[in-house]
Amino acid sequence: MVEVGEVLAQRGGTATFSDLLAVVTAHAVRKALAAGSVRRVAKGVYALPEAPSALTAARSQGGVVSHLSAAQHWGMGVISVPSLPHVTIPLDRARRRAGLPCVPHWGDSPAIDDVTTPVRTVLDCARTLSLTEGLAVADSALRLDLVDRDDLEAAAMRLTGPHRRRVQRVVALADHRAESVLESALRAILIDARIEGFEPQVVVRDEGFSARVDLGDRLRRIALEAEGFEFHGTRKALVNDCRRQVNLVLRDWLVLRFSWEDVMLDREWVIEAVREVLRRPPPINQDSLAA
C-alpha cells in the first residue's frame, strides 16, 4: 500500500488534500499526521517535515515559487539568499493568513511543478532586483543552459507592466560566458559606471602559455579578476595562481584583482581603480595575445 510520505515525496514534499486522496485514504492522512511523519502547513495542504520551505510555503499560499527562490530551485546563481521564500499568488486570490510566511507577489505565472519556469524566473528577477543581482541570475541561467537566449529575448519583448525596459536591458546584457556571480557583479559595476571595453572570459594565449581572465580589455591588456576565496583555499591553488599572474605580467597584461568585499561593499573604489588604470597609455606593442 502506498504511504502518505511517498506521495508527498513524489510531489516535491508537499501536496493538497485532494491530491493525496487520489492515491491514499483520509484515514492514512490522519494517521500520518498523528505519527508526526506529515505536517499540515495550511488548510488542505500537507507536507513532509523536511519539505523544501519555498515549495511548502508556495503551496500553503496557493501560489508558486518565484523570483530568487525559483532561481535557487533551478540552480541559478544568486548573490543574496532570500530570508523568506518568494511566492507568486494568482491575481484572483488573497494571501492566506494561515499559510507559511513568504514574500508575496501577485500575477499569473507559467510554472513547472509549482515553480515558475526558468525563463519567467529570469524575467521576474530582472524586473525586481538591481542590475547586479539580476545580471547574476540571467548570466548563470544562460551558462547552465537553463534558458535559450532567443526564447529569453522573445519573452522579454512580449513583457508588459512596470520596469519592462529594465528587464529588456538585463536580458540584452546577459552573457553565457560569465563563470560566477561575483564576475557578473563586477561586470555590472562597470556597466553602471559606463566603463567599456571589457569582455567576459578573455583567453590570453601564445605558444608557451594559455589562461583565461574574468574580464579582459584586449586592446589595453587589462585583466580584472573577481576573486572568491573558495578557488584559492589550498597551497597548490596559491602556487598556480601566482605563476599565472607572473606569466600574464610578462606578456604585458596588467591584472587587477578584486575581492568579494571590494565588489559587494566598495564599488566606488573599484570604479576609481579601473578608471585610474584606463587613464594610462596602452602598451606600445599592440599585437594582441588575446584569442
BELFENWO-V103224 format. One record per backbone hydrogen bond with DSSP energy under -0.5 kcal/mol. NH is the residue of the N-H (numbers start at 1). CO is the residue of the C=O. If there is no record, write none. Layout:
nh = [NH | NH]
co = [CO | CO]
//
This chain:
nh = [7 | 8 | 9 | 10 | 11 | 12 | 13 | 14 | 15 | 17 | 20 | 21 | 22 | 22 | 23 | 24 | 29 | 30 | 31 | 32 | 33 | 34 | 35 | 36 | 36 | 37 | 38 | 39 | 41 | 41 | 42 | 45 | 46 | 47 | 48 | 51 | 56 | 57 | 58 | 59 | 60 | 61 | 61 | 62 | 63 | 64 | 65 | 66 | 69 | 70 | 71 | 72 | 73 | 74 | 75 | 75 | 76 | 87 | 88 | 89 | 89 | 93 | 97 | 99 | 103 | 104 | 105 | 107 | 109 | 112 | 115 | 116 | 117 | 121 | 122 | 123 | 124 | 125 | 126 | 127 | 128 | 129 | 134 | 135 | 136 | 137 | 138 | 139 | 140 | 141 | 142 | 143 | 144 | 145 | 146 | 147 | 152 | 153 | 154 | 155 | 156 | 157 | 158 | 159 | 159 | 164 | 167 | 168 | 169 | 170 | 171 | 172 | 173 | 174 | 178 | 184 | 185 | 186 | 187 | 188 | 189 | 190 | 191 | 192 | 193 | 194 | 195 | 196 | 199 | 201 | 202 | 202 | 204 | 205 | 205 | 206 | 209 | 211 | 213 | 215 | 216 | 217 | 218 | 221 | 222 | 223 | 224 | 225 | 225 | 227 | 227 | 228 | 231 | 232 | 233 | 238 | 239 | 240 | 241 | 242 | 243 | 244 | 245 | 246 | 247 | 248 | 249 | 250 | 251 | 251 | 252 | 253 | 254 | 255 | 256 | 256 | 257 | 258 | 258 | 260 | 263 | 264 | 265 | 266 | 266 | 269 | 270 | 271 | 272 | 273 | 274 | 275 | 276 | 277 | 278 | 279 | 280 | 286 | 288 | 291 | 291]
co = [3 | 4 | 5 | 6 | 7 | 9 | 8 | 11 | 46 | 44 | 16 | 17 | 18 | 19 | 20 | 20 | 25 | 26 | 27 | 28 | 29 | 30 | 31 | 32 | 33 | 32 | 32 | 47 | 39 | 45 | 45 | 42 | 15 | 39 | 13 | 48 | 52 | 53 | 54 | 55 | 56 | 57 | 58 | 59 | 58 | 88 | 114 | 86 | 66 | 66 | 67 | 68 | 69 | 70 | 71 | 72 | 71 | 103 | 64 | 87 | 105 | 90 | 95 | 96 | 85 | 102 | 87 | 89 | 107 | 115 | 112 | 65 | 110 | 117 | 118 | 119 | 120 | 121 | 122 | 123 | 124 | 125 | 130 | 131 | 132 | 133 | 134 | 135 | 136 | 137 | 138 | 139 | 140 | 142 | 141 | 141 | 148 | 149 | 150 | 151 | 152 | 153 | 154 | 155 | 156 | 161 | 163 | 164 | 165 | 166 | 167 | 168 | 169 | 170 | 175 | 180 | 181 | 182 | 183 | 184 | 185 | 186 | 187 | 188 | 189 | 191 | 190 | 194 | 216 | 214 | 199 | 213 | 211 | 203 | 289 | 209 | 206 | 204 | 202 | 224 | 199 | 222 | 216 | 217 | 217 | 254 | 215 | 223 | 256 | 225 | 258 | 226 | 228 | 229 | 230 | 234 | 235 | 236 | 237 | 238 | 239 | 240 | 241 | 242 | 243 | 244 | 245 | 246 | 247 | 248 | 249 | 248 | 221 | 253 | 223 | 254 | 255 | 225 | 256 | 227 | 259 | 260 | 261 | 261 | 262 | 266 | 266 | 267 | 268 | 269 | 270 | 271 | 272 | 273 | 274 | 275 | 277 | 284 | 286 | 203 | 289]
//
